[in-house]
Amino acid sequence: MPGGRPKKQGPLRSPVYFSLDPNTVKRLDDASKTLGRKKSQIVETAVTEYLDRVETEKPQS
């Protein structure tokens, strides 16, 4: 897709939908203001880092 972000190499990931409690929303708002980034970028970074950590911590079979 022209002008879009390049796709990351690696496993395919499906969209995830979730609800956040008011305290988490406030923390995202605060992080967004502090870092000068959009909330969606903050969430994307947090989810990506979480998934990377979970994949790293998987027990080896």
PyMOL Python script that loads the backbone (N, CA, C, O; Angstrom):
from pymol import cmd

cmd.read_pdbstr("""\
ATOM      1  N   MET A   1       0.854  -1.163   0.000  1.00  0.00           N
ATOM      2  CA  MET A   1       0.000   0.000   0.000  1.00  0.00           C
ATOM      3  C   MET A   1       0.902   1.229   0.000  1.00  0.00           C
ATOM      4  O   MET A   1       1.664   1.425   0.947  1.00  0.00           O
ATOM      5  N   PRO A   2       0.837   2.048  -1.023  1.00  0.00           N
ATOM      6  CA  PRO A   2       1.705   3.225  -1.111  1.00  0.00           C
ATOM      7  C   PRO A   2       1.468   4.181   0.057  1.00  0.00           C
ATOM      8  O   PRO A   2       0.328   4.446   0.438  1.00  0.00           O
ATOM      9  N   GLY A   3       2.549   4.686   0.610  1.00  0.00           N
ATOM     10  CA  GLY A   3       2.452   5.659   1.693  1.00  0.00           C
ATOM     11  C   GLY A   3       2.184   5.050   3.056  1.00  0.00           C
ATOM     12  O   GLY A   3       2.202   5.762   4.060  1.00  0.00           O
ATOM     13  N   GLY A   4       1.938   3.755   3.112  1.00  0.00           N
ATOM     14  CA  GLY A   4       1.671   3.100   4.391  1.00  0.00           C
ATOM     15  C   GLY A   4       2.959   2.690   5.070  1.00  0.00           C
ATOM     16  O   GLY A   4       4.044   2.788   4.496  1.00  0.00           O
ATOM     17  N   ARG A   5       2.825   2.231   6.293  1.00  0.00           N
ATOM     18  CA  ARG A   5       3.991   1.744   7.020  1.00  0.00           C
ATOM     19  C   ARG A   5       4.441   0.417   6.443  1.00  0.00           C
ATOM     20  O   ARG A   5       3.611  -0.382   6.011  1.00  0.00           O
ATOM     21  N   PRO A   6       5.746   0.168   6.427  1.00  0.00           N
ATOM     22  CA  PRO A   6       6.214  -1.139   5.952  1.00  0.00           C
ATOM     23  C   PRO A   6       5.783  -2.228   6.927  1.00  0.00           C
ATOM     24  O   PRO A   6       5.748  -2.012   8.138  1.00  0.00           O
ATOM     25  N   LYS A   7       5.459  -3.389   6.392  1.00  0.00           N
ATOM     26  CA  LYS A   7       5.056  -4.524   7.228  1.00  0.00           C
ATOM     27  C   LYS A   7       6.279  -5.096   7.922  1.00  0.00           C
ATOM     28  O   LYS A   7       7.362  -5.155   7.340  1.00  0.00           O
ATOM     29  N   LYS A   8       6.101  -5.518   9.177  1.00  0.00           N
ATOM     30  CA  LYS A   8       7.190  -6.147   9.920  1.00  0.00           C
ATOM     31  C   LYS A   8       7.331  -7.589   9.458  1.00  0.00           C
ATOM     32  O   LYS A   8       6.348  -8.247   9.119  1.00  0.00           O
ATOM     33  N   GLN A   9       8.547  -8.061   9.450  1.00  0.00           N
ATOM     34  CA  GLN A   9       8.790  -9.468   9.165  1.00  0.00           C
ATOM     35  C   GLN A   9       8.472 -10.259  10.424  1.00  0.00           C
ATOM     36  O   GLN A   9       8.694  -9.778  11.536  1.00  0.00           O
ATOM     37  N   GLY A  10       7.958 -11.455  10.258  1.00  0.00           N
ATOM     38  CA  GLY A  10       7.688 -12.289  11.417  1.00  0.00           C
ATOM     39  C   GLY A  10       6.304 -12.874  11.357  1.00  0.00           C
ATOM     40  O   GLY A  10       5.648 -12.827  10.317  1.00  0.00           O
ATOM     41  N   PRO A  11       5.849 -13.431  12.473  1.00  0.00           N
ATOM     42  CA  PRO A  11       4.549 -14.100  12.475  1.00  0.00           C
ATOM     43  C   PRO A  11       3.414 -13.110  12.224  1.00  0.00           C
ATOM     44  O   PRO A  11       3.482 -11.946  12.618  1.00  0.00           O
ATOM     45  N   LEU A  12       2.369 -13.603  11.557  1.00  0.00           N
ATOM     46  CA  LEU A  12       1.199 -12.764  11.324  1.00  0.00           C
ATOM     47  C   LEU A  12       0.458 -12.582  12.636  1.00  0.00           C
ATOM     48  O   LEU A  12       0.382 -13.498  13.455  1.00  0.00           O
ATOM     49  N   ARG A  13      -0.085 -11.397  12.822  1.00  0.00           N
ATOM     50  CA  ARG A  13      -0.834 -11.118  14.043  1.00  0.00           C
ATOM     51  C   ARG A  13      -2.188 -10.558  13.663  1.00  0.00           C
ATOM     52  O   ARG A  13      -2.293  -9.723  12.765  1.00  0.00           O
ATOM     53  N   SER A  14      -3.214 -11.011  14.339  1.00  0.00           N
ATOM     54  CA  SER A  14      -4.575 -10.555  14.082  1.00  0.00           C
ATOM     55  C   SER A  14      -4.857  -9.326  14.922  1.00  0.00           C
ATOM     56  O   SER A  14      -4.218  -9.119  15.953  1.00  0.00           O
ATOM     57  N   PRO A  15      -5.821  -8.495  14.486  1.00  0.00           N
ATOM     58  CA  PRO A  15      -6.212  -7.353  15.318  1.00  0.00           C
ATOM     59  C   PRO A  15      -6.754  -7.844  16.661  1.00  0.00           C
ATOM     60  O   PRO A  15      -7.362  -8.912  16.743  1.00  0.00           O
ATOM     61  N   VAL A  16      -6.531  -7.066  17.691  1.00  0.00           N
ATOM     62  CA  VAL A  16      -7.002  -7.410  19.029  1.00  0.00           C
ATOM     63  C   VAL A  16      -7.861  -6.257  19.529  1.00  0.00           C
ATOM     64  O   VAL A  16      -7.491  -5.091  19.398  1.00  0.00           O
ATOM     65  N   TYR A  17      -8.993  -6.590  20.095  1.00  0.00           N
ATOM     66  CA  TYR A  17      -9.889  -5.581  20.656  1.00  0.00           C
ATOM     67  C   TYR A  17     -10.005  -5.832  22.149  1.00  0.00           C
ATOM     68  O   TYR A  17     -10.137  -6.978  22.579  1.00  0.00           O
ATOM     69  N   PHE A  18      -9.958  -4.760  22.949  1.00  0.00           N
ATOM     70  CA  PHE A  18     -10.014  -4.923  24.389  1.00  0.00           C
ATOM     71  C   PHE A  18     -10.576  -3.663  25.017  1.00  0.00           C
ATOM     72  O   PHE A  18     -10.616  -2.604  24.392  1.00  0.00           O
ATOM     73  N   SER A  19     -11.009  -3.791  26.257  1.00  0.00           N
ATOM     74  CA  SER A  19     -11.522  -2.660  27.029  1.00  0.00           C
ATOM     75  C   SER A  19     -10.498  -2.299  28.086  1.00  0.00           C
ATOM     76  O   SER A  19      -9.781  -3.160  28.597  1.00  0.00           O
ATOM     77  N   LEU A  20     -10.438  -1.020  28.406  1.00  0.00           N
ATOM     78  CA  LEU A  20      -9.489  -0.547  29.413  1.00  0.00           C
ATOM     79  C   LEU A  20     -10.244   0.110  30.558  1.00  0.00           C
ATOM     80  O   LEU A  20     -11.243   0.799  30.352  1.00  0.00           O
ATOM     81  N   ASP A  21      -9.747  -0.116  31.763  1.00  0.00           N
ATOM     82  CA  ASP A  21     -10.357   0.526  32.918  1.00  0.00           C
ATOM     83  C   ASP A  21      -9.929   1.997  32.951  1.00  0.00           C
ATOM     84  O   ASP A  21      -8.933   2.361  32.325  1.00  0.00           O
ATOM     85  N   PRO A  22     -10.669   2.845  33.672  1.00  0.00           N
ATOM     86  CA  PRO A  22     -10.374   4.282  33.694  1.00  0.00           C
ATOM     87  C   PRO A  22      -8.947   4.626  34.139  1.00  0.00           C
ATOM     88  O   PRO A  22      -8.357   5.578  33.628  1.00  0.00           O
ATOM     89  N   ASN A  23      -8.386   3.859  35.088  1.00  0.00           N
ATOM     90  CA  ASN A  23      -7.017   4.145  35.541  1.00  0.00           C
ATOM     91  C   ASN A  23      -6.001   3.906  34.433  1.00  0.00           C
ATOM     92  O   ASN A  23      -5.039   4.661  34.295  1.00  0.00           O
ATOM     93  N   THR A  24      -6.212   2.860  33.645  1.00  0.00           N
ATOM     94  CA  THR A  24      -5.302   2.572  32.534  1.00  0.00           C
ATOM     95  C   THR A  24      -5.414   3.652  31.469  1.00  0.00           C
ATOM     96  O   THR A  24      -4.406   4.068  30.897  1.00  0.00           O
ATOM     97  N   VAL A  25      -6.629   4.108  31.200  1.00  0.00           N
ATOM     98  CA  VAL A  25      -6.826   5.184  30.227  1.00  0.00           C
ATOM     99  C   VAL A  25      -6.098   6.440  30.690  1.00  0.00           C
ATOM    100  O   VAL A  25      -5.474   7.126  29.880  1.00  0.00           O
ATOM    101  N   LYS A  26      -6.168   6.750  31.983  1.00  0.00           N
ATOM    102  CA  LYS A  26      -5.462   7.926  32.511  1.00  0.00           C
ATOM    103  C   LYS A  26      -3.952   7.764  32.344  1.00  0.00           C
ATOM    104  O   LYS A  26      -3.262   8.717  31.982  1.00  0.00           O
ATOM    105  N   ARG A  27      -3.436   6.559  32.606  1.00  0.00           N
ATOM    106  CA  ARG A  27      -1.996   6.316  32.438  1.00  0.00           C
ATOM    107  C   ARG A  27      -1.584   6.490  30.981  1.00  0.00           C
ATOM    108  O   ARG A  27      -0.515   7.030  30.695  1.00  0.00           O
ATOM    109  N   LEU A  28      -2.433   6.031  30.056  1.00  0.00           N
ATOM    110  CA  LEU A  28      -2.142   6.221  28.628  1.00  0.00           C
ATOM    111  C   LEU A  28      -2.163   7.701  28.258  1.00  0.00           C
ATOM    112  O   LEU A  28      -1.304   8.169  27.510  1.00  0.00           O
ATOM    113  N   ASP A  29      -3.144   8.438  28.781  1.00  0.00           N
ATOM    114  CA  ASP A  29      -3.207   9.884  28.536  1.00  0.00           C
ATOM    115  C   ASP A  29      -1.944  10.570  29.040  1.00  0.00           C
ATOM    116  O   ASP A  29      -1.355  11.396  28.343  1.00  0.00           O
ATOM    117  N   ASP A  30      -1.530  10.219  30.263  1.00  0.00           N
ATOM    118  CA  ASP A  30      -0.328  10.815  30.853  1.00  0.00           C
ATOM    119  C   ASP A  30       0.917  10.475  30.037  1.00  0.00           C
ATOM    120  O   ASP A  30       1.750  11.344  29.782  1.00  0.00           O
ATOM    121  N   ALA A  31       1.044   9.211  29.627  1.00  0.00           N
ATOM    122  CA  ALA A  31       2.204   8.797  28.827  1.00  0.00           C
ATOM    123  C   ALA A  31       2.215   9.518  27.488  1.00  0.00           C
ATOM    124  O   ALA A  31       3.273   9.914  27.000  1.00  0.00           O
ATOM    125  N   SER A  32       1.047   9.688  26.899  1.00  0.00           N
ATOM    126  CA  SER A  32       0.936  10.374  25.615  1.00  0.00           C
ATOM    127  C   SER A  32       1.423  11.818  25.729  1.00  0.00           C
ATOM    128  O   SER A  32       2.161  12.305  24.873  1.00  0.00           O
ATOM    129  N   LYS A  33       1.004  12.487  26.786  1.00  0.00           N
ATOM    130  CA  LYS A  33       1.432  13.879  26.999  1.00  0.00           C
ATOM    131  C   LYS A  33       2.925  13.957  27.293  1.00  0.00           C
ATOM    132  O   LYS A  33       3.627  14.806  26.743  1.00  0.00           O
ATOM    133  N   THR A  34       3.410  13.071  28.161  1.00  0.00           N
ATOM    134  CA  THR A  34       4.817  13.083  28.553  1.00  0.00           C
ATOM    135  C   THR A  34       5.736  12.797  27.371  1.00  0.00           C
ATOM    136  O   THR A  34       6.759  13.459  27.198  1.00  0.00           O
ATOM    137  N   LEU A  35       5.365  11.805  26.555  1.00  0.00           N
ATOM    138  CA  LEU A  35       6.219  11.392  25.438  1.00  0.00           C
ATOM    139  C   LEU A  35       5.936  12.161  24.150  1.00  0.00           C
ATOM    140  O   LEU A  35       6.694  12.057  23.185  1.00  0.00           O
ATOM    141  N   GLY A  36       4.848  12.931  24.131  1.00  0.00           N
ATOM    142  CA  GLY A  36       4.504  13.689  22.935  1.00  0.00           C
ATOM    143  C   GLY A  36       4.124  12.797  21.762  1.00  0.00           C
ATOM    144  O   GLY A  36       4.420  13.108  20.608  1.00  0.00           O
ATOM    145  N   ARG A  37       3.465  11.688  22.071  1.00  0.00           N
ATOM    146  CA  ARG A  37       3.054  10.744  21.030  1.00  0.00           C
ATOM    147  C   ARG A  37       1.555  10.488  21.135  1.00  0.00           C
ATOM    148  O   ARG A  37       0.947  10.723  22.180  1.00  0.00           O
ATOM    149  N   LYS A  38       0.967  10.005  20.045  1.00  0.00           N
ATOM    150  CA  LYS A  38      -0.452   9.665  20.052  1.00  0.00           C
ATOM    151  C   LYS A  38      -0.683   8.456  20.956  1.00  0.00           C
ATOM    152  O   LYS A  38       0.188   7.601  21.113  1.00  0.00           O
ATOM    153  N   LYS A  39      -1.882   8.405  21.547  1.00  0.00           N
ATOM    154  CA  LYS A  39      -2.214   7.259  22.403  1.00  0.00           C
ATOM    155  C   LYS A  39      -2.129   5.949  21.630  1.00  0.00           C
ATOM    156  O   LYS A  39      -1.695   4.932  22.172  1.00  0.00           O
ATOM    157  N   SER A  40      -2.539   5.972  20.373  1.00  0.00           N
ATOM    158  CA  SER A  40      -2.492   4.734  19.582  1.00  0.00           C
ATOM    159  C   SER A  40      -1.060   4.236  19.431  1.00  0.00           C
ATOM    160  O   SER A  40      -0.821   3.029  19.396  1.00  0.00           O
ATOM    161  N   GLN A  41      -0.101   5.168  19.340  1.00  0.00           N
ATOM    162  CA  GLN A  41       1.308   4.771  19.242  1.00  0.00           C
ATOM    163  C   GLN A  41       1.788   4.175  20.560  1.00  0.00           C
ATOM    164  O   GLN A  41       2.553   3.210  20.567  1.00  0.00           O
ATOM    165  N   ILE A  42       1.342   4.745  21.670  1.00  0.00           N
ATOM    166  CA  ILE A  42       1.711   4.234  22.988  1.00  0.00           C
ATOM    167  C   ILE A  42       1.188   2.806  23.145  1.00  0.00           C
ATOM    168  O   ILE A  42       1.917   1.920  23.590  1.00  0.00           O
ATOM    169  N   VAL A  43      -0.073   2.586  22.779  1.00  0.00           N
ATOM    170  CA  VAL A  43      -0.678   1.256  22.898  1.00  0.00           C
ATOM    171  C   VAL A  43       0.023   0.275  21.972  1.00  0.00           C
ATOM    172  O   VAL A  43       0.330  -0.846  22.378  1.00  0.00           O
ATOM    173  N   GLU A  44       0.281   0.684  20.729  1.00  0.00           N
ATOM    174  CA  GLU A  44       0.950  -0.209  19.775  1.00  0.00           C
ATOM    175  C   GLU A  44       2.321  -0.639  20.292  1.00  0.00           C
ATOM    176  O   GLU A  44       2.679  -1.814  20.207  1.00  0.00           O
ATOM    177  N   THR A  45       3.083   0.305  20.823  1.00  0.00           N
ATOM    178  CA  THR A  45       4.402  -0.010  21.365  1.00  0.00           C
ATOM    179  C   THR A  45       4.289  -0.963  22.549  1.00  0.00           C
ATOM    180  O   THR A  45       5.036  -1.937  22.640  1.00  0.00           O
ATOM    181  N   ALA A  46       3.360  -0.685  23.452  1.00  0.00           N
ATOM    182  CA  ALA A  46       3.190  -1.534  24.637  1.00  0.00           C
ATOM    183  C   ALA A  46       2.794  -2.955  24.251  1.00  0.00           C
ATOM    184  O   ALA A  46       3.334  -3.918  24.796  1.00  0.00           O
ATOM    185  N   VAL A  47       1.864  -3.092  23.323  1.00  0.00           N
ATOM    186  CA  VAL A  47       1.412  -4.426  22.906  1.00  0.00           C
ATOM    187  C   VAL A  47       2.536  -5.167  22.197  1.00  0.00           C
ATOM    188  O   VAL A  47       2.745  -6.356  22.441  1.00  0.00           O
ATOM    189  N   THR A  48       3.260  -4.478  21.324  1.00  0.00           N
ATOM    190  CA  THR A  48       4.373  -5.109  20.606  1.00  0.00           C
ATOM    191  C   THR A  48       5.437  -5.594  21.581  1.00  0.00           C
ATOM    192  O   THR A  48       5.926  -6.717  21.456  1.00  0.00           O
ATOM    193  N   GLU A  49       5.802  -4.754  22.558  1.00  0.00           N
ATOM    194  CA  GLU A  49       6.805  -5.151  23.543  1.00  0.00           C
ATOM    195  C   GLU A  49       6.315  -6.326  24.387  1.00  0.00           C
ATOM    196  O   GLU A  49       7.088  -7.226  24.716  1.00  0.00           O
ATOM    197  N   TYR A  50       5.031  -6.315  24.735  1.00  0.00           N
ATOM    198  CA  TYR A  50       4.463  -7.427  25.503  1.00  0.00           C
ATOM    199  C   TYR A  50       4.531  -8.725  24.701  1.00  0.00           C
ATOM    200  O   TYR A  50       4.970  -9.752  25.217  1.00  0.00           O
ATOM    201  N   LEU A  51       4.096  -8.680  23.436  1.00  0.00           N
ATOM    202  CA  LEU A  51       4.117  -9.887  22.603  1.00  0.00           C
ATOM    203  C   LEU A  51       5.537 -10.397  22.398  1.00  0.00           C
ATOM    204  O   LEU A  51       5.769 -11.605  22.414  1.00  0.00           O
ATOM    205  N   ASP A  52       6.484  -9.491  22.206  1.00  0.00           N
ATOM    206  CA  ASP A  52       7.883  -9.902  22.060  1.00  0.00           C
ATOM    207  C   ASP A  52       8.380 -10.583  23.332  1.00  0.00           C
ATOM    208  O   ASP A  52       9.082 -11.592  23.265  1.00  0.00           O
ATOM    209  N   ARG A  53       8.016 -10.032  24.494  1.00  0.00           N
ATOM    210  CA  ARG A  53       8.432 -10.608  25.771  1.00  0.00           C
ATOM    211  C   ARG A  53       7.809 -11.987  25.974  1.00  0.00           C
ATOM    212  O   ARG A  53       8.485 -12.913  26.420  1.00  0.00           O
ATOM    213  N   VAL A  54       6.525 -12.128  25.648  1.00  0.00           N
ATOM    214  CA  VAL A  54       5.840 -13.411  25.798  1.00  0.00           C
ATOM    215  C   VAL A  54       6.476 -14.451  24.884  1.00  0.00           C
ATOM    216  O   VAL A  54       6.681 -15.591  25.302  1.00  0.00           O
ATOM    217  N   GLU A  55       6.792 -14.080  23.646  1.00  0.00           N
ATOM    218  CA  GLU A  55       7.421 -15.015  22.712  1.00  0.00           C
ATOM    219  C   GLU A  55       8.802 -15.431  23.206  1.00  0.00           C
ATOM    220  O   GLU A  55       9.199 -16.582  23.025  1.00  0.00           O
ATOM    221  N   THR A  56       9.533 -14.519  23.822  1.00  0.00           N
ATOM    222  CA  THR A  56      10.867 -14.809  24.341  1.00  0.00           C
ATOM    223  C   THR A  56      10.800 -15.738  25.552  1.00  0.00           C
ATOM    224  O   THR A  56      11.678 -16.580  25.739  1.00  0.00           O
ATOM    225  N   GLU A  57       9.764 -15.586  26.369  1.00  0.00           N
ATOM    226  CA  GLU A  57       9.644 -16.359  27.604  1.00  0.00           C
ATOM    227  C   GLU A  57       8.967 -17.712  27.413  1.00  0.00           C
ATOM    228  O   GLU A  57       8.810 -18.453  28.384  1.00  0.00           O
ATOM    229  N   LYS A  58       8.558 -18.060  26.182  1.00  0.00           N
ATOM    230  CA  LYS A  58       7.909 -19.353  25.938  1.00  0.00           C
ATOM    231  C   LYS A  58       8.844 -20.482  26.328  1.00  0.00           C
ATOM    232  O   LYS A  58      10.029 -20.447  25.995  1.00  0.00           O
ATOM    233  N   PRO A  59       8.324 -21.493  27.035  1.00  0.00           N
ATOM    234  CA  PRO A  59       9.169 -22.654  27.342  1.00  0.00           C
ATOM    235  C   PRO A  59       9.511 -23.397  26.050  1.00  0.00           C
ATOM    236  O   PRO A  59       8.663 -23.548  25.171  1.00  0.00           O
ATOM    237  N   GLN A  60      10.733 -23.849  25.944  1.00  0.00           N
ATOM    238  CA  GLN A  60      11.172 -24.592  24.765  1.00  0.00           C
ATOM    239  C   GLN A  60      10.681 -26.030  24.862  1.00  0.00           C
ATOM    240  O   GLN A  60      10.840 -26.676  25.898  1.00  0.00           O
ATOM    241  N   SER A  61      10.084 -26.531  23.784  1.00  0.00           N
ATOM    242  CA  SER A  61       9.585 -27.916  23.766  1.00  0.00           C
ATOM    243  C   SER A  61      10.623 -28.845  23.200  1.00  0.00           C
ATOM    244  O   SER A  61      10.387 -30.049  23.104  1.00  0.00           O
TER     245      SER A  61
END
""", "prot")
cmd.dss("prot")
cmd.show_as("cartoon", "prot")
cmd.util.cbc("prot")
cmd.orient("prot")
